[in-house]
Amino acid sequence: MRVITPVVIIFIILYVVGNVLKMLAIAETSNNEIVRGLAWGGVILIILFLGSFALKIWFDSRS
């Protein structure tokens, strides 16, 4: 079980990074302003979510 958890975490990180790159590609290449705004909003939401998750792990590890 101790080996499976890091592998799963790495795959989740790769999946999230792939989705962020896909949304950035859509945001840069689309001519539709609504689609570009939604893609940029999705990227910002993912970054905020990952940042809050990282801060939660950091604060939990300190105490």
FIGUDREN-299218 format. One record per residue (C-alpha): residue number from 1; residue in one letter; chain; y, z, x. Coordinates in pm, whole numbers, m for minus. Example, Ala and Ser with C-alpha at 12.3 -4.5 7.8 and 13.67 -1.06 7.14 Angstrom:
BEGIN
  nr rest kette     c2     c3     c1
   1    a     A   m450    780   1230
   2    s     A   m106    714   1367
This chain:
BEGIN
  nr rest kette     c2     c3     c1
   1    m     A      0      0      0
   2    r     A    235     67    291
   3    v     A    207   m295    410
   4    i     A    252   m455     67
   5    t     A    588   m295    m12
   6    p     A    789   m445    280
   7    v     A    635   m787    214
   8    v     A    735   m769   m153
   9    i     A   1087   m659    m58
  10    i     A   1119   m949    188
  11    f     A   1008  m1201    m77
  12    i     A   1255  m1056   m329
  13    i     A   1537  m1083    m75
  14    l     A   1443  m1444      5
  15    y     A   1431  m1526   m368
  16    v     A   1777  m1375   m427
  17    v     A   1925  m1552   m123
  18    g     A   1776  m1881   m244
  19    n     A   1931  m1835   m588
  20    v     A   2270  m1750   m436
  21    l     A   2258  m2064   m220
  22    k     A   2156  m2272   m522
  23    m     A   2446  m2134   m728
  24    l     A   2688  m2195   m440
  25    a     A   2567  m2555   m419
  26    i     A   2622  m2596   m793
  27    a     A   2966  m2436   m766
  28    e     A   3071  m2669   m486
  29    t     A   2932  m2997   m618
  30    s     A   2986  m2974   m994
  31    n     A   3277  m3154  m1155
  32    n     A   3270  m2931  m1462
  33    e     A   3506  m2635  m1424
  34    i     A   3304  m2416  m1664
  35    v     A   2984  m2471  m1466
  36    r     A   3167  m2399  m1140
  37    g     A   3313  m2078  m1283
  38    l     A   2976  m1960  m1411
  39    a     A   2810  m2031  m1077
  40    w     A   3081  m1844   m884
  41    g     A   3057  m1557  m1134
  42    g     A   2681  m1540  m1082
  43    v     A   2723  m1528   m704
  44    i     A   2982  m1249   m731
  45    l     A   2762  m1049   m970
  46    i     A   2460  m1076   m740
  47    i     A   2669   m966   m439
  48    l     A   2808   m668   m634
  49    f     A   2460   m571   m756
  50    l     A   2309   m590   m408
  51    g     A   2602   m396   m264
  52    s     A   2567   m117   m518
  53    f     A   2191   m107   m461
  54    a     A   2243    m83    m84
  55    l     A   2499    195   m129
  56    k     A   2258    385   m356
  57    i     A   1981    362    m95
  58    w     A   2224    467    179
  59    f     A   2352    771    m12
  60    d     A   1998    874   m112
  61    s     A   1882    855    249
  62    r     A   2167   1076    370
  63    s     A   2084   1368    143
